Amino acid sequence: MVEVLLPMLVGFFLVLILGPFCIPLLRRLKMGNTEREYIKEHKAKNGTPSMGGVMILIAFGVVGFYNARFFPHIYPILFMTLGFGVIGFIDDLLKALKHSSDGLKAWQKMLGELLLTTGFAIYMVKFSDVSLELRIPFTGAFIDIGWLAIVVLYFAVLGTVNGANFTDGMDGLATSVTLAIAAFFGVASIQLYSDITPAIAGMIGALFGFLMFNVNPAKIFMGDTGSLALGAFVASTAYMLKMPIFIIIVAIIYLIEVLSVIIQVGYFKLTGGKRIFRMAPIHHHFELGGWSEVKVVAVFTTVTIFLCVFAYYMI
């Protein structure tokens, strides 16, 4: 229990301590959010400090590096989480400096994501003692799909990262959904006697701490710094537990969010301007349909919790 409670408390209190310093600092540096959604309520959020994901990364980094000395399997999770966090940080910084909602170009961001994913793939194949076998739900058995496992890894990592990125569009949404997912993997890690439990606990604590500042009305947003890092954390944690298949279940909100964007853009181009959803990502579709932000966050988080409980019985 020390390996769970202590990292969780350290992560939680580190973010609580960082909050009162980071929020005013980011405000003074004019690292504010720039909304481009055509939603009246969201325009009032312009200027709210972004890049709050830095607080999560600092807390997770402290807990992660301390425990990685004893549990080396934490290192690849640190590499992915902090690496994708750096991409998000650069993107957020450019947005703030240009006072625009556009940061890195799409190809620049994708190139960075591909390089990090390739690094993770090389590590898993050449250096890790954790194989790319996939745990099959309900059976406890594993399946080896050979070289196709590399293809699956790219889809799993990039899909999860960008799904988390699209989910970050409302106060507390990405934080709450990812908190539930992290809790699931924490319980799974304990049950499977994995040595990455302290890192997961540290992230859970950091997310709880960040939620204190990010819940509606948010005092700070995590920005791409946080959302890309959280997606990478979920994907790499799943791989260290040989549970990437479970991402489809517990992170279904990520999947729905990214699919809603793909479907909307594709349909828009094919039909010459028609739309399926009122707005994508899909959380805005519900918002434009009359749901409050609080309701959307509550429903999406509840769905995630339910699926996490269901997935627990599939281990």
C-alpha positions in Angstrom: 0.0 0.0 0.0 3.0 2.3 0.5 3.8 1.9 -3.2 0.3 3.2 -3.9 -0.7 5.8 -1.3 2.7 7.6 -1.0 3.2 8.3 -4.7 -0.5 9.3 -5.0 -0.2 11.7 -2.1 3.1 13.2 -3.4 1.6 13.7 -6.9 -1.5 15.3 -5.4 0.2 17.7 -3.1 2.9 18.7 -5.6 0.2 19.9 -8.0 -1.7 21.6 -5.2 1.5 23.4 -4.3 2.4 24.3 -7.9 -1.1 25.6 -8.7 -1.0 28.9 -6.8 2.4 29.7 -8.4 1.9 28.5 -11.9 -1.5 30.0 -12.6 -0.5 33.7 -11.8 2.8 33.2 -13.6 1.2 31.9 -16.8 -1.3 34.7 -16.6 1.5 37.3 -16.3 3.3 35.7 -19.2 0.1 35.9 -21.1 0.0 32.2 -21.8 -3.7 32.4 -22.1 -6.2 30.1 -23.9 -7.5 31.2 -27.3 -10.8 29.7 -28.2 -11.9 29.3 -31.7 -15.2 27.4 -31.2 -18.3 29.2 -32.2 -19.8 28.7 -28.8 -20.8 31.8 -26.9 -19.9 30.4 -23.5 -16.5 29.4 -24.6 -15.5 32.8 -25.8 -15.5 33.9 -22.2 -12.7 31.5 -21.5 -10.2 33.4 -23.7 -7.3 34.4 -21.6 -7.6 31.6 -19.1 -4.1 30.3 -18.5 -3.2 27.3 -20.5 -0.2 25.0 -20.4 -1.3 23.7 -17.0 -0.2 20.3 -18.1 3.2 21.4 -16.9 2.0 21.0 -13.3 1.0 17.4 -14.1 4.2 16.6 -15.8 6.4 18.0 -13.0 4.5 16.0 -10.3 4.5 12.9 -12.4 8.1 13.3 -13.3 9.2 13.6 -9.7 7.3 10.6 -8.6 8.2 8.6 -11.7 12.0 9.2 -11.7 12.2 8.5 -8.0 10.4 5.2 -8.3 12.0 4.2 -11.6 15.3 3.7 -9.8 13.7 0.7 -8.1 11.2 -0.2 -10.9 12.9 0.2 -14.3 9.7 -0.6 -16.2 8.6 2.9 -15.3 11.2 4.5 -17.6 9.4 3.9 -20.9 6.2 5.4 -19.5 8.2 8.4 -18.4 9.8 8.7 -21.9 6.5 8.6 -23.6 4.6 10.9 -21.2 7.2 13.5 -20.9 8.2 13.3 -24.6 4.7 13.9 -25.9 4.3 16.5 -23.2 7.2 18.4 -24.7 5.5 18.3 -28.2 2.4 19.7 -26.5 4.4 22.3 -24.7 6.0 23.6 -27.9 2.5 23.7 -29.5 1.0 25.6 -26.6 3.9 28.0 -26.5 3.6 28.9 -30.1 -0.1 29.5 -29.7 0.5 31.8 -26.8 3.3 33.7 -28.6 1.2 34.2 -31.7 -2.0 34.8 -29.8 -3.6 32.3 -32.0 -5.3 28.9 -31.8 -2.7 27.6 -34.3 0.6 26.3 -32.9 2.7 23.6 -34.6 1.7 22.8 -38.1 -0.1 19.4 -38.4 2.8 17.8 -40.1 5.3 19.0 -37.5 3.2 17.7 -34.7 2.7 14.3 -36.5 6.4 14.0 -37.2 7.2 14.5 -33.5 4.6 11.9 -32.5 5.9 9.4 -35.1 9.5 9.8 -33.9 8.5 9.2 -30.3 6.3 6.3 -31.2 9.1 4.8 -33.2 11.5 5.2 -30.3 9.0 3.4 -28.0 8.5 0.6 -30.6 12.3 0.1 -30.9 12.6 -0.1 -27.2 9.8 -2.6 -26.8 11.1 -4.9 -29.6 14.9 -4.6 -29.0 15.5 -3.8 -25.3 12.4 -4.4 -23.2 11.7 -7.7 -21.4 8.0 -6.9 -21.9 6.8 -8.6 -25.1 4.2 -7.2 -27.5 1.9 -10.1 -26.8 -1.7 -9.0 -26.3 -3.7 -10.0 -23.2 -7.1 -11.3 -24.4 -10.1 -10.1 -22.3 -11.9 -12.7 -20.2 -9.4 -15.4 -20.9 -6.2 -14.2 -19.2 -4.4 -15.7 -22.2 -2.0 -13.9 -24.6 -1.8 -13.8 -28.4 1.3 -13.1 -30.4 0.4 -11.5 -33.8 4.0 -11.2 -35.0 5.1 -8.2 -37.0 1.5 -6.9 -37.0 2.1 -6.0 -33.4 4.2 -3.1 -34.5 1.4 -1.8 -36.7 -1.1 -2.2 -33.9 1.3 -0.3 -31.6 1.5 2.7 -33.9 -2.3 2.8 -34.2 -2.8 2.4 -30.5 -0.3 5.1 -29.4 -1.2 7.7 -32.0 -4.9 7.0 -31.7 -4.9 7.2 -27.9 -2.7 10.4 -27.9 -4.9 12.2 -30.4 -8.1 10.9 -28.8 -7.0 12.4 -25.5 -6.1 15.6 -27.3 -9.6 15.9 -28.8 -11.2 15.1 -25.5 -9.6 18.1 -23.9 -12.2 20.7 -24.8 -14.3 21.3 -21.7 -13.5 22.1 -18.1 -12.4 19.0 -16.4 -13.3 16.6 -19.2 -10.0 15.1 -20.2 -8.8 15.2 -16.5 -11.8 13.3 -15.2 -12.0 10.7 -18.0 -8.2 10.0 -17.8 -8.4 9.8 -14.0 -10.9 7.0 -14.3 -8.7 5.2 -16.9 -5.6 5.6 -14.8 -7.5 4.2 -11.8 -8.4 1.1 -13.8 -4.8 0.5 -14.9 -3.7 1.1 -11.3 -6.0 -1.6 -10.0 -5.0 -3.9 -12.9 -1.3 -3.3 -12.1 -1.8 -4.3 -8.5 -3.8 -7.4 -9.5 -1.1 -8.4 -12.0 1.8 -7.7 -9.6 3.3 -5.2 -12.0 6.1 -2.9 -10.8 4.7 0.2 -12.6 2.1 0.7 -9.9 3.9 3.7 -8.2 4.0 5.6 -11.5 0.3 5.1 -12.1 -0.5 6.1 -8.5 1.6 9.3 -9.0 -0.4 10.2 -12.1 -3.7 9.5 -10.3 -2.6 11.9 -7.5 -1.5 14.5 -10.0 -4.8 14.4 -11.9 -6.8 14.7 -8.6 -4.7 17.7 -7.8 -5.1 19.3 -11.2 -8.9 18.7 -11.1 -9.0 21.1 -8.1 -8.0 23.9 -10.5 -9.5 22.5 -13.7 -13.1 21.7 -12.7 -15.8 24.1 -14.0 -15.2 27.0 -14.0 -11.6 26.2 -14.8 -8.9 28.4 -13.4 -6.4 26.8 -15.8 -6.4 24.5 -18.8 -3.9 21.6 -19.4 -3.4 22.5 -23.0 -1.7 20.1 -25.5 1.1 19.9 -22.9 -1.2 17.9 -20.7 -3.6 16.2 -23.2 -0.9 14.7 -25.4 1.1 13.6 -22.4 -2.0 11.9 -20.9 -2.7 10.0 -24.1 0.9 8.8 -24.2 0.7 7.8 -20.5 -2.4 5.7 -21.1 -1.0 4.0 -24.2 2.5 3.2 -22.7 1.0 2.0 -19.5 -1.3 -0.3 -21.4 1.7 -1.7 -23.3 3.7 -2.3 -20.2 0.8 -4.3 -18.8 0.3 -6.0 -22.2 -3.2 -4.6 -22.2 -3.5 -2.4 -25.4 -6.8 -4.2 -26.3 -8.3 -2.8 -23.2 -7.7 0.8 -24.4 -10.6 0.3 -26.8 -12.9 -0.4 -23.8 -11.8 1.9 -21.0 -10.8 4.8 -23.3 -13.9 4.6 -25.5 -14.5 8.3 -25.0 -11.1 9.0 -26.6 -12.0 6.8 -29.5 -15.5 8.4 -30.0 -14.0 11.9 -29.9 -11.3 11.2 -32.5 -13.8 9.2 -34.7 -16.3 12.1 -34.6 -13.6 14.5 -36.0 -12.6 12.0 -38.7 -16.3 11.4 -39.7 -17.2 15.0 -39.6 -14.2 16.2 -41.7 -14.6 13.3 -44.2 -18.4 13.8 -44.6 -17.9 17.5 -45.0 -15.5 17.1 -47.8 -17.5 14.3 -49.6 -20.8 16.2 -49.5 -19.4 19.7 -50.2 -20.2 21.3 -46.8 -22.8 19.1 -45.1 -22.2 18.0 -41.5 -23.3 14.9 -39.4 -22.7 16.5 -36.0 -23.5 20.0 -34.9 -19.8 20.4 -34.2 -16.9 18.1 -33.7 -15.3 16.8 -31.4 -18.5 15.2 -30.3 -18.6 16.8 -26.8 -19.4 20.1 -28.6 -22.3 18.4 -30.5 -24.0 17.7 -27.2 -23.2 21.1 -25.9 -24.8 22.8 -28.9 -27.7 20.4 -28.3 -28.4 22.0 -24.9 -26.2 20.1 -22.5 -24.2 22.1 -20.1 -20.5 21.5 -19.8 -21.0 20.0 -16.3 -23.5 17.5 -17.7 -21.3 16.5 -20.6 -18.3 15.9 -18.3 -20.5 14.0 -15.8 -22.0 11.7 -18.5 -18.7 11.1 -20.3 -16.9 10.4 -17.0 -19.7 8.1 -15.8 -19.6 6.1 -19.0 -15.8 5.7 -18.6 -16.1 4.6 -15.0 -18.8 2.0 -15.9 -16.6 0.6 -18.7 -13.6 0.5 -16.4 -15.5 -1.5 -13.9 -16.7 -3.8 -16.8 -13.1 -4.1 -18.0 -11.9 -5.1 -14.6 -13.9 -8.3 -14.8 -12.4 -9.0 -18.2 -8.8 -9.1 -16.9 
